[in-house]
Amino acid sequence: NAGVMQNPRHLVRRRGQEARLRCSPMKGHSHVYWYRQLPEEGLKFMVYLQKENIIDESGMPKERFSAEFPKEGPSILRIQQVVRGDSAAYFCASSPGTEEKLFFGSGTQLSVL
Amino acid sequence: GQSLEQPSEVTAVEGAIVQINCTYQTSGFYGLSWYQQHDGGAPTFLSYNALDGLEETGRFSSFLSRSDSYGYLLLQELQMKDSASYFCASGGGGGNKLTFGTGTQLKVEL
């Protein structure tokens, strides 16, 4: 049973470009969470999704950031017009929704030049 | 909202026992989880306390006191590979978001 798959592992963008981060949850998991982590800091909640629904986006910046989890395919975290402050590690996690335990992917390291 | 505070750094020697504390202020408390993260790697689940008391899983144990809004992770027989960051987390009940603590970097020395 494959774990949570995130790609790309590393993503480099120039200021003003768009970044698309992908996350495929574990098989059988219908709950997806996105977290952002700056160097030597904790994991900051961004958004929680179930299939085709955004359940909690209280951690998402109001502008430029969006997330989706379509019926088919991976969850996508999209950052438009990236700025240097967006540089961070973005982790995706999934759960079956019936337990407290989250399973994390290896993350995408976004670097904005 | 939720906030969880941890010491930023703890150092211990190989073979010793170390305790990492977590104090929290939350609304709608669902229990306390612990995660381990090696440098830049994926956080991995260690333990979860829904009720007061001690949960033991091998060399790791976790404790929760709801009345004191406090918990800790206890690591025994420390090994070099235990050097990592440790995060407490709250929430996640029935699929709610999980809020992470500030994190504790554990350094294990010879």
Interface residues (C-beta under 8 A of the other chain):
Chain A: V4 H31 Y33 Y35 E40 E41 G42 L43 K44 F45 Y48 Q50 I55 D56 S58 G59 A89 F91 A93 S95 G97 T98 E100 K101 L102 F103 F104 G105 S106 G107 Q109
Chain B: Y30 G31 S33 G40 G41 A42 P43 T44 F45 Y48 A50 F87 G92 G93 G94 G95 N96 K97 L98 T99 F100 G101 T102 G103 Q105
